[in-house]
Amino acid sequence: MSFAQRFNREKGAAHIKTSYTVVAALVALAIYIPQAHAADAAKEQTLTVSGTADSADSTAATDYSVPVTNAGTKMSLTSRDIPQSISITSKQRMEDQQLQSLGDVLNNTTGVMENVADMDRRTYYSRGFLIDNYMVDGIPTTFQGQWNLGDAQSDTALYERVEVVRGATGLMTGAGNPSASVNMVRKHADSKEFTGNVSATYGSWNKQRYVADLSAPLSESGNVRGRLVAGYQDNDSFVERYSAEKKFVYGVVDADLTDSTTLSVGYEFQQTNADSPTWGGLPRWYTDGSATSYRRGFNTAPDWAYNDKESKKLFVNLKQNFDNGWQLTLNGTHNETFLDSRQLYISGYFDKNTGAGVSPYADYPVVGGTGYNTGKRKVDSVDTFASGPYQLFGRQHELMAGVSYSKQQNTYYGTFANITPEELGDFNAYNGQYPETDWGERSLSQRDVTRQKSAYLATRVTLADPLHLILGARYTRWSTDTLTDNIEKNNITPYGGLIYDINENWSAYASYTSVFQPQSYRDVNGSYLAPVVGKNYEAGLKSDWMNSRLTTTLAVFRIEQDNVAESTGRSVAGSTDTAYVGKNGTVSRGVEFEVNGALTDNWQMTVGGTHYIAEDSEGEAVNPQLPRTQLKLFTSYRLPMLQQLTVGGGVNWQTKVWDEVGAPEGNGTWHAEQGSYALVNLFGRYQVTKQLTIQGNLNNLFDKEYDTNIGNYIVYGEPRNFSLTASYSF
């Protein structure tokens, strides 16, 4: 072992010790807060006996916690009754922290890590693996990392809450990584009176945002109701010349066909247009290996570059309630998402003094390129399931069973042109003024159709008063038709969980499920690798207080995967595609905690932390560019002596991240690293009248400079910024 290897290992050991010290402190906090709160909760419950039901509901509506969810099992349960780690971001939390996109929510969710490719492309990971299942009202869309269709830019004004279930979620989604599933729950027309909210926001970099959310009865009795959400946003950026425009409209009609039958029909439209967006980041090193020092606002994109996305979603939901407590649910959706993009990227190394470029590829003299890409993703899905109670051996249990079908079609066209060092010239003097390519005919880059047919079943059995068992399984028939091959795989995903109620507030749980993820990588002979398979174990403690207004989770997990694709450094026979080999023995293990909800009627808080280790069979780190330890906290407090004023803030902290990146020919690899850092955010809201509120948010209070892409390129995070929002409700 070389000195460098010993040194790095010693540093790693020291870092692990530090991380475990931090995690131990966080775990102690997770256990202490509810215990300290218990006495206060009892006092509050005593004090609120004289309160009305309406006032209690009003207080709960402003909570960060959501008492009941279908996440994880599709059965309506409290978080404490679900044997997996779950984080739910409520509408109130999104409003307080101004989390206006799905990406904003995920970047502030416990156990979720963000990887930023550039201004418009962000991917999210959990427990060391890519999150590739994004659901709306429980219906999944498979995310593909090589194409960015704006999933993370979905606007949260359309959603009531966002649910994240960490770990493998095969019972809910079928195929997928053992990372997490993300479910966006749409708003519905739930008011029999005309109500609404309009808001206007102004912020840093000329940000303007306007949103209207209106609900009204469409029949005299109110059995037919409508809701309309519409918004417009326009903003520049700390990155020069970049600007973006977003438009969205969402409409839904909810009709009570009978006392027990509800029909919902809705349509959603979102459009995001970006001008002069970066494609990739800024070069990290000069040709001599020394670090570059570009300003945070430096932009390599020319004026002609753009990146436009548009999505259209039509959905229908039918719910039938029965007198015996059972409910039948039918969900259907048709989604179409479009991409249209012309961009420029830089991929070379440049001389510190002359600005001359050097290609990162041997015998391939390019330092960048331009691309014109268009694409369409179409998803048609239907999902129907029934759930309800049943009696057996003198006890009441619950059962859920359903079937689903999903068809996803992906079609992408593109054309590319290389940029040579001579064409780019002196990069030290580069100002983004590069001529637009004379685009040729676009060729077919990808065309495939993926189908999933599934049947699933789960039951929650009460073995004894304090002991509950959840058993389930999902059968998935997965197939894909590509330009060159047809692949079909069948899989049964078992699910098991045990929950033991220790007392009125605390429960212990353990769960197991399997991993099934088909993959499109090929070996040297051109054959597709078999699916990734594995096991997901989790155990922990959960608690809830004040009728689930405050919840806590403390979990340990272990994920084992086999046949994970690893590059061979060779090409597939008869092709320029990289050949892969399936590797066994990839393991991720760690601990997570979260405290979420009302500490008092005036004090809301979410605090969560995670620490994990992910390694392959040879002990090498998996995705070292992701932080191994994180802490995320956000809190709001309404002043008792001045009830109109609410103040709060939070901090997101993570440990250092790193990667070994290929250097210019003959230089081996270079070490890229971003040290640990914390981002501090503040907010305040004043209730001017019963209808009018004014809110201010300040992000990155100390103007921390940090890198969000650990590789050959640097993508800076946002500097200090503010927003001011006026909101009027009626």
C-alpha positions in Angstrom: 0.0 0.0 0.0 1.4 3.4 -1.0 1.8 6.3 1.3 -1.0 8.2 -0.5 -3.3 5.2 0.0 -2.4 4.9 3.7 -2.9 8.6 4.1 -6.3 8.6 2.5 -7.4 5.6 4.4 -6.3 7.2 7.7 -8.2 10.4 6.7 -11.2 8.3 5.9 -11.0 6.5 9.3 -10.8 9.9 11.1 -13.7 11.1 9.0 -15.8 8.1 9.9 -15.1 8.6 13.6 -16.1 12.2 13.3 -19.3 11.3 11.4 -20.3 8.7 14.0 -19.7 11.2 16.8 -22.1 13.6 14.9 -24.6 10.9 14.3 -24.5 9.8 18.0 -25.3 13.4 19.0 -28.1 13.6 16.4 -29.6 10.3 17.6 -29.5 11.5 21.2 -31.4 14.6 20.0 -34.0 12.5 18.3 -34.7 10.6 21.5 -34.6 13.6 23.8 -36.9 16.0 22.0 -40.1 13.9 22.2 -39.3 13.0 25.8 -38.9 16.6 26.7 -42.0 17.4 24.8 -44.2 14.7 26.5 -44.9 16.8 29.6 -45.7 19.9 27.5 -47.9 17.8 25.3 -49.9 16.6 28.3 -50.3 20.2 29.4 -51.4 21.3 26.0 -53.9 18.5 25.7 -55.3 19.5 29.1 -55.4 23.2 28.1 -57.2 22.5 24.8 -60.1 20.5 26.2 -62.3 23.6 26.0 -61.2 24.3 22.4 -63.5 23.5 19.5 -63.0 20.9 16.8 -62.6 23.6 14.2 -59.8 25.3 16.2 -58.0 22.0 16.6 -58.3 21.3 12.8 -57.1 24.9 12.1 -54.0 24.3 14.2 -53.3 20.9 12.7 -53.6 22.5 9.2 -50.5 24.6 9.9 -48.4 21.6 11.1 -45.3 20.3 9.4 -46.6 16.7 10.1 -49.2 14.8 8.1 -51.1 12.3 10.4 -52.2 9.7 7.8 -50.6 8.6 4.6 -50.9 5.8 2.0 -47.1 5.9 1.4 -45.2 2.6 1.6 -48.2 0.2 1.6 -51.2 2.0 0.0 -53.1 1.3 3.2 -54.1 4.5 5.1 -51.8 4.4 8.1 -49.9 6.7 10.4 -46.2 7.0 9.9 -45.6 5.0 13.0 -47.5 2.0 11.5 -45.3 1.8 8.4 -42.1 -0.2 8.8 -39.9 2.1 6.7 -38.4 5.5 6.9 -40.8 8.2 5.6 -40.5 11.9 5.2 -43.5 14.0 4.3 -43.2 17.7 3.4 -46.4 19.5 4.1 -47.9 22.4 2.4 -47.1 24.6 5.4 -43.5 23.6 5.3 -43.3 24.4 1.6 -44.8 27.8 2.2 -42.6 28.7 5.1 -39.3 27.7 3.4 -40.5 28.8 -0.1 -39.9 25.4 -1.5 -41.3 26.1 -5.0 -40.1 23.1 -7.0 -39.8 19.4 -6.4 -36.0 19.9 -6.4 -36.3 22.4 -3.6 -38.3 19.9 -1.5 -35.9 17.0 -2.1 -32.9 19.1 -1.4 -34.4 19.8 2.0 -35.6 16.2 2.7 -33.9 14.0 5.3 -31.6 11.4 3.7 -31.8 12.8 0.1 -28.6 14.1 -1.6 -28.5 16.4 -4.6 -26.1 16.1 -7.6 -26.1 19.1 -9.9 -24.9 18.7 -13.5 -25.7 22.4 -14.4 -28.3 25.0 -14.0 -31.2 22.9 -15.2 -30.2 19.2 -14.6 -30.3 17.9 -11.0 -30.5 14.3 -9.9 -31.2 13.0 -6.4 -29.9 10.1 -4.4 -30.7 8.3 -1.2 -28.6 5.8 0.7 -26.0 6.0 -2.1 -28.2 5.2 -5.1 -30.1 7.2 -7.8 -33.8 7.9 -7.1 -35.4 6.8 -10.4 -39.1 6.5 -9.4 -41.1 9.7 -9.3 -44.9 9.3 -8.7 -47.9 11.6 -8.9 -50.8 10.3 -6.8 -49.1 6.9 -6.6 -48.5 6.4 -10.3 -44.8 6.1 -11.2 -42.8 7.6 -14.0 -39.3 6.1 -14.6 -36.6 8.8 -14.6 -33.7 8.5 -17.0 -30.6 10.4 -16.0 -29.2 10.9 -19.5 -32.3 13.0 -20.5 -33.5 15.9 -18.5 -37.3 16.5 -18.8 -37.7 18.9 -15.9 -39.0 16.4 -13.3 -37.2 18.2 -10.5 -38.6 21.6 -11.7 -42.2 20.5 -11.2 -43.9 23.4 -9.3 -45.1 22.6 -5.8 -48.0 25.1 -6.1 -49.9 22.1 -7.6 -49.4 19.7 -4.7 -50.7 19.3 -1.2 -47.6 17.5 0.0 -44.6 15.4 -1.1 -43.9 12.0 0.3 -40.5 10.3 0.3 -40.2 6.6 1.3 -36.5 5.7 1.7 -35.1 2.3 0.8 -36.4 -0.3 -1.7 -40.1 0.3 -2.6 -40.8 -2.6 -4.9 -44.3 -3.2 -3.3 -45.3 0.3 -4.6 -43.3 0.8 -7.7 -42.1 -2.6 -9.0 -38.7 -2.1 -10.7 -36.4 0.5 -9.1 -33.3 1.3 -7.2 -33.1 0.7 -3.4 -32.9 4.5 -2.9 -36.3 6.0 -2.4 -39.6 6.7 -4.1 -41.0 10.2 -4.4 -44.8 10.8 -4.5 -46.4 14.1 -5.2 -50.0 14.4 -3.9 -52.1 16.8 -5.9 -54.4 19.4 -4.5 -58.1 18.7 -4.8 -61.4 20.7 -4.9 -62.3 20.2 -1.2 -64.2 23.4 -0.5 -68.0 23.9 -0.9 -67.5 27.7 -0.6 -65.6 30.1 -2.9 -62.1 30.4 -1.4 -58.8 31.3 -2.8 -55.3 32.7 -2.3 -53.3 35.0 -4.6 -49.6 35.7 -4.0 -46.9 37.8 -5.6 -43.1 37.3 -5.0 -40.1 39.5 -5.8 -36.6 38.3 -5.2 -32.9 38.4 -6.0 -31.9 38.4 -9.7 -35.2 40.1 -10.8 -37.3 37.1 -9.7 -41.0 37.7 -10.2 -43.6 35.0 -9.3 -47.4 35.2 -9.3 -49.7 32.4 -8.2 -53.5 32.1 -7.9 -55.2 29.2 -6.2 -59.0 29.3 -6.4 -61.7 26.8 -5.3 -65.5 27.1 -5.8 -68.6 24.9 -5.8 -69.9 24.2 -9.3 -73.3 23.1 -8.2 -75.8 24.6 -5.7 -75.3 21.8 -3.2 -71.5 21.8 -3.5 -71.5 18.1 -4.5 -69.5 19.2 -7.6 -66.5 21.4 -6.9 -63.7 22.9 -8.9 -60.2 24.1 -8.2 -57.8 26.1 -10.4 -54.1 26.8 -9.7 -52.2 29.0 -12.2 -48.8 30.6 -12.0 -46.1 32.5 -13.8 -42.5 33.0 -12.8 -39.7 34.9 -14.5 -36.1 35.2 -13.1 -32.5 35.9 -14.0 -29.7 34.2 -12.1 -26.4 34.8 -10.4 -25.0 33.2 -13.5 -24.7 35.9 -16.1 -27.1 35.9 -19.1 -29.1 33.0 -17.8 -32.8 33.6 -17.4 -35.8 31.3 -17.1 -39.6 31.6 -17.5 -42.1 29.2 -16.0 -45.8 28.9 -16.6 -48.2 26.4 -15.0 -52.0 25.7 -15.0 -53.8 23.0 -13.0 -57.5 22.4 -12.9 -59.5 19.7 -11.2 -63.2 18.9 -10.8 -64.3 16.7 -7.8 -67.8 15.3 -7.9 -69.7 13.4 -5.3 -71.7 11.1 -7.6 -73.3 9.5 -4.6 -72.8 9.6 -0.8 -70.1 7.0 -1.3 -68.7 7.6 -4.8 -66.3 10.4 -5.7 -65.0 11.2 -9.2 -62.0 13.5 -9.8 -60.9 14.6 -13.3 -58.0 17.0 -13.8 -55.5 18.5 -16.2 -52.0 19.8 -15.5 -49.8 21.9 -17.8 -46.2 23.1 -17.0 -43.7 24.8 -19.2 -40.2 26.0 -18.4 -38.1 27.9 -20.9 -34.4 28.7 -20.1 -32.2 31.1 -22.1 -28.4 30.8 -22.2 -28.4 27.8 -19.8 -25.1 26.1 -18.9 -24.5 22.6 -20.2 -22.2 21.1 -17.7 -20.0 23.3 -15.5 -16.7 25.2 -15.5 -13.3 23.5 -16.0 -11.9 22.5 -12.6 -8.2 22.3 -13.5 -5.7 23.9 -15.7 -3.5 21.7 -17.9 -0.8 21.7 -15.2 -3.2 20.3 -12.6 -3.6 23.6 -10.6 -7.1 24.7 -9.7 -9.0 27.2 -11.8 -10.6 30.3 -10.2 -13.6 31.4 -12.2 -16.2 33.8 -10.7 -19.4 32.2 -9.6 -21.4 34.1 -12.3 -19.2 33.0 -15.2 -21.3 31.4 -18.0 -20.0 29.4 -20.9 -23.4 29.4 -22.7 -23.8 31.6 -25.8 -26.8 33.8 -26.4 -28.4 31.4 -28.8 -28.5 28.5 -26.3 -31.9 27.5 -24.8 -33.4 24.6 -23.0 -37.2 24.2 -23.1 -39.5 21.7 -21.4 -43.2 21.2 -21.4 -45.5 18.6 -19.7 -49.2 17.8 -20.1 -50.9 15.5 -17.7 -54.5 14.3 -17.8 -55.8 12.2 -14.9 -58.9 10.6 -13.5 -59.6 9.2 -10.1 -62.6 7.2 -8.9 -63.2 6.2 -5.3 -66.0 4.0 -4.1 -66.6 3.6 -0.3 -68.6 0.6 1.0 -70.5 0.3 4.2 -68.2 -2.4 5.6 -65.2 0.0 5.6 -63.7 -1.1 2.3 -62.7 1.3 -0.5 -62.1 0.8 -4.2 -59.8 3.2 -5.9 -59.2 3.6 -9.7 -56.4 5.9 -11.0 -55.6 6.6 -14.6 -53.2 9.0 -16.2 -51.9 10.1 -19.6 -48.7 12.2 -19.5 -46.7 13.7 -22.3 -43.4 15.6 -21.7 -41.4 17.4 -24.4 -37.8 18.6 -24.6 -36.3 21.1 -27.1 -32.7 22.2 -26.4 -29.8 23.8 -28.2 -26.7 24.1 -26.0 -22.9 24.3 -25.8 -20.5 22.6 -23.4 -16.9 22.8 -22.6 -15.0 19.6 -21.8 -11.3 20.4 -22.1 -8.3 21.6 -20.1 -6.8 25.0 -20.7 -3.4 26.5 -20.3 -3.3 28.9 -17.3 -1.2 31.5 -19.2 -2.2 31.2 -22.9 -5.8 29.9 -22.6 -5.0 27.2 -25.2 -7.1 24.1 -24.9 -6.1 20.5 -24.6 -8.5 17.7 -25.3 -9.3 15.3 -22.4 -9.3 12.4 -25.0 -6.3 10.8 -26.5 -6.1 11.3 -30.3 -9.4 13.2 -30.3 -8.7 16.9 -30.5 -11.9 18.5 -29.0 -12.5 20.8 -26.0 -16.3 20.9 -26.2 -19.3 20.6 -28.4 -22.7 21.8 -29.3 -25.9 19.7 -29.3 -29.4 20.1 -30.6 -31.8 17.6 -28.9 -35.5 17.1 -29.0 -37.5 14.4 -27.3 -40.8 13.1 -26.0 -41.8 10.9 -23.1 -45.3 9.5 -23.0 -46.7 7.6 -20.1 -50.1 5.8 -20.0 -50.9 4.2 -16.7 -53.8 2.7 -14.8 -53.8 1.5 -11.2 -56.7 0.0 -9.3 -56.8 -1.4 -5.8 -59.1 -2.2 -3.0 -58.4 -1.9 0.8 -60.3 -2.4 3.9 -60.7 -4.3 7.2 -61.5 -8.0 7.8 -62.0 -10.2 10.8 -60.0 -13.3 11.7 -59.5 -15.1 15.0 -61.4 -12.5 16.8 -59.2 -9.6 15.7 -59.5 -7.0 13.0 -56.9 -6.8 10.3 -56.5 -4.9 7.0 -56.0 -6.0 3.4 -54.9 -4.3 0.2 -54.9 -5.8 -3.3 -54.5 -4.3 -6.7 -53.3 -4.5 -10.3 -51.5 -1.9 -12.4 -50.4 -1.4 -16.0 -47.9 1.2 -17.2 -46.5 1.9 -20.7 -43.7 4.5 -21.1 -42.5 5.5 -24.5 -39.2 7.4 -24.9 -38.2 9.0 -28.2 -35.2 11.3 -28.6 -33.4 12.9 -31.6 -30.2 14.8 -31.6 -27.2 16.1 -33.6 -23.8 17.1 -32.3 -20.8 19.1 -33.4 -17.3 19.1 -31.9 -15.4 22.2 -30.9 -11.7 22.0 -31.5 -9.1 24.0 -29.6 -8.5 26.2 -32.6 -12.2 27.0 -33.1 -12.6 28.0 -29.4 -9.4 30.0 -29.2 -8.1 31.6 -26.0 -10.4 30.4 -23.3 -9.0 33.0 -20.9 -10.7 35.6 -23.0 -13.9 33.6 -23.7 -17.1 35.6 -23.1 -19.7 33.1 -24.4 -19.8 34.6 -27.8 -19.5 31.5 -29.9 -21.3 31.2 -33.3 -24.3 28.9 -33.5 -23.8 25.6 -35.2 -25.2 25.1 -38.7 -27.3 22.2 -37.5 -27.6 19.2 -39.6 -30.4 16.6 -39.7 -31.1 15.2 -36.3 -30.8 11.5 -36.0 -32.6 9.1 -33.8 -30.8 8.8 -30.4 -33.1 6.6 -28.5 -36.5 5.0 -29.0 -37.9 2.4 -26.6 -41.2 1.3 -25.1 -41.2 -0.1 -21.5 -44.2 -1.8 -20.1 -44.8 -3.0 -16.5 -47.8 -5.2 -15.7 -48.1 -5.8 -11.9 -50.3 -7.4 -9.4 -49.8 -6.7 -5.7 -51.2 -7.8 -2.3 -50.5 -6.7 1.3 -52.1 -7.3 4.6 -51.6 -5.9 8.1 -52.3 -8.6 10.6 -52.8 -7.8 14.4 -51.0 -10.8 16.0 -51.6 -9.4 19.5 -52.7 -6.0 20.9 -49.1 -4.6 20.6 -47.8 -6.6 17.7 -48.6 -6.1 14.0 -47.3 -7.9 10.9 -47.3 -6.6 7.4 -46.9 -9.1 4.6 -47.0 -8.4 0.9 -45.7 -9.2 -2.5 -45.7 -7.7 -6.0 -45.5 -9.6 -9.2 -44.0 -7.6 -12.0 -43.7 -8.4 -15.7 -41.3 -5.9 -17.1 -40.5 -5.6 -20.8 -38.8 -3.1 -23.0 -38.5 -2.8 -26.8 -35.5 -0.9 -28.0 -33.9 -0.1 -31.4 -31.9 -3.3 -31.2 -33.4 -5.7 -28.7 -36.5 -6.9 -26.9 -36.1 -7.7 -23.2 -38.6 -9.3 -20.8 -38.1 -10.0 -17.1 -40.5 -11.4 -14.5 -40.0 -10.9 -10.8 -41.8 -11.4 -7.5 -40.9 -8.8 -4.9 -41.7 -9.9 -1.3 -42.3 -7.4 1.5 -42.4 -8.0 5.2 -42.6 -5.8 8.3 -43.1 -6.3 12.0 -44.3 -3.4 14.3 -44.3 -3.7 18.1 -46.1 -1.0 20.1 -43.9 -0.5 23.1 -46.4 1.9 24.7 -48.9 4.6 23.8 -46.2 6.7 22.0 -43.4 4.4 20.9 -43.1 1.5 18.5 -40.2 -0.7 17.3 -40.2 -2.1 13.8 -38.2 -4.2 11.3 -38.8 -4.8 7.6 -37.4 -6.6 4.6 -38.0 -6.3 0.9 -36.1 -7.3 -2.2 -34.5 -5.2 -5.0 -35.3 -5.7 -8.7 -33.9 -3.3 -11.3 -33.6 -4.2 -15.0 -30.7 -2.5 -16.8 -29.7 -1.6 -20.3 -25.9 -2.0 -20.0 -24.2 -4.6 -22.2 -21.2 -6.8 -21.8 -18.3 -7.1 -24.3 -20.3 -9.7 -26.4 -23.2 -7.3 -26.7 -25.5 -9.2 -24.3 -27.6 -7.2 -21.8 -26.6 -7.6 -18.2 -29.1 -9.4 -16.0 -31.2 -7.1 -13.6 -29.7 -5.8 -10.4 -31.1 -7.9 -7.6 -30.6 -7.5 -3.8 -32.1 -7.2 -0.4 -33.2 -4.3 1.7 -33.2 -4.6 5.5 -34.4 -1.9 8.0 -35.1 -1.7 11.7 -35.8 1.2 14.0 -38.0 3.1 16.5 -40.9 5.4 15.8 -43.0 7.6 18.0 -45.9 10.0 17.6 -47.4 12.6 20.0 -50.5 14.7 20.1 -52.4 12.5 17.7 -49.5 12.3 15.3 -48.9 16.1 15.2 -45.3 15.3 16.2 -43.5 12.2 14.9 -40.0 10.8 15.2 -38.1 8.0 13.4 -34.7 6.4 14.2 -33.7 3.8 11.7 -30.7 1.6 10.8 -30.6 0.0 7.3 -28.5 -2.4 5.2 -28.8 -2.8 1.4 -27.1 -5.6 -0.5 -27.0 -5.7 -4.3 -25.6 -8.0 -6.9 -24.9 -7.6 -10.6 -24.3 -3.9 -10.3 -22.9 -2.6 -13.7 -19.2 -1.6 -13.7 -17.3 -0.3 -16.7 -14.7 -2.7 -18.2 -12.9 0.1 -20.0 -13.5 -1.8 -23.3 -16.1 -1.4 -26.0 -19.0 -3.7 -26.9 -18.1 -5.9 -29.9 -18.9 -4.0 -33.1 -19.9 -0.8 -31.3 -18.4 2.2 -29.7 -20.6 1.7 -26.6 -18.8 1.1 -23.3 -18.9 -2.6 -22.2 -19.9 -3.4 -18.6 -19.7 -6.4 -16.3 -22.0 -7.2 -13.4 -20.3 -7.0 -10.0 -21.6 -8.7 -6.8 -21.3 -7.5 -3.3 -22.3 -3.8 -3.3 -23.4 -2.8 0.2 -24.9 0.3 1.7 -25.5 0.6 5.4 -26.2 3.4 7.8 -28.5 5.2 10.3 -31.1 7.9 9.8 -33.3 9.9 12.2 -36.1 12.5 11.9 -38.2 14.6 14.2 -41.1 16.3 12.4 -44.1 18.4 13.5 -45.5 20.5 16.3 -43.4 20.9 19.5 -46.1 23.3 20.7 -49.0 24.9 19.0 -46.7 27.8 18.2 -43.5 25.9 17.4 -43.0 23.7 14.3 -39.8 21.9 13.4 -38.3 19.4 11.1 -34.8 18.0 11.9 -33.3 15.0 10.3 -29.9 13.4 9.9 -28.3 10.5 8.0 -25.0 8.7 8.0 -24.1 5.8 5.7 -21.3 3.9 4.1 -21.6 2.5 0.5 -18.9 0.2 -0.8 -18.4 -2.4 -3.5 -17.0 -5.9 -3.0 -13.5 -4.6 -3.0 -14.1 -1.9 -0.3 -14.1 1.0 -2.7 -16.6 3.8 -2.1 -19.7 3.9 -4.3 -20.6 7.4 -5.5 -18.1 9.2 -3.2 -19.3 12.5 -4.7 -22.4 12.1 -2.3 -22.1 13.3 1.3 -21.9 10.4 3.8 -23.3 12.5 6.7 -26.0 15.2 6.5 -28.1 17.2 8.9 -31.1 19.2 7.8 -33.1 21.4 10.1 -35.9 24.0 9.6 -38.2 25.5 12.2 -40.8 28.2 12.6 -42.0 29.9 15.8 -45.1 32.1 16.2 -44.4 34.6 19.0 -47.0 34.2 21.8 -46.8 37.9 22.7 -47.2 38.9 19.1 -49.4 36.3 17.4 -49.2 38.0 14.0 -45.4 37.4 13.7 -43.8 34.1 12.9 -40.0 33.7 12.6 -37.8 30.8 11.8 -35.0 29.4 9.8 -32.8 26.4 9.4 -29.5 24.9 8.4 -28.4 22.2 5.9 -25.0 20.8 6.8 -23.0 18.0 5.1 -19.6 16.4 5.3 -17.0 16.7 2.6 -17.4 14.9 -0.8 -14.7 13.8 -3.3 -14.0 11.8 -6.4 -11.0 10.6 -8.4 -11.4 12.1 -11.9 -9.5 11.2 -15.1 -6.8 13.7 -15.9 -5.3 14.6 -19.3 -3.6 11.8 -21.1 -0.5 10.5 -19.1 -1.5 12.2 -15.9 -3.5 9.4 -14.2 -6.3 10.8 -12.0 -6.8 14.0 -10.1 -8.6 14.4 -6.8 -11.7 16.6 -6.7 -13.0 17.6 -3.3 -15.6 19.9 -1.7 -15.1 20.3 2.0 -17.9 20.1 4.6 -20.2 23.2 4.7 -23.4 24.6 6.2 -26.1 26.7 4.5 -28.1 28.9 6.9 -31.6 30.2 5.9 -34.0 32.6 7.7 -37.6 33.6 7.2 -40.2 35.8 8.9 -43.9 36.3 8.2 -46.3 39.0 9.5 -50.1 38.7 9.5 -51.0 42.2 8.5 -54.8 41.4 8.5 -56.8 38.2 8.7 -56.4 37.9 4.9 -53.0 39.6 4.1 -49.6 38.3 5.0 -46.1 39.5 4.2 -43.2 37.1 4.2 -39.5 37.5 3.7 -36.9 34.6 3.1 -33.1 34.9 3.2 -31.1 32.0 1.9 -27.4 31.2 2.3 -27.2 33.9 5.0 -23.4 33.8 5.2 -22.9 33.8 1.4 -21.1 30.4 1.5 -19.3 29.6 -1.8 -19.6 25.9 -2.5 -19.4 23.4 -5.4 -22.4 21.1 -6.2 -20.7 18.9 -8.8 -17.6 16.9 -7.9 -15.9 15.9 -11.1 -14.1 17.5 -14.0 -16.3 20.5 -13.7 -17.4 23.0 -11.1 -21.1 24.1 -10.7 -21.4 26.7 -8.0 -24.3 26.8 -5.6 -26.5 29.9 -5.2 -25.0 32.9 -3.3 -26.9 34.7 -0.7 -30.4 35.6 -2.0 -33.7 36.9 -0.7 -37.4 36.9 -1.6 -40.4 38.9 -0.4 -43.9 37.5 -0.8 -47.3 39.1 -0.3 -50.2 36.7 0.0 -53.9 37.4 0.2 -56.5 34.8 1.2 -60.3 35.0 0.9 
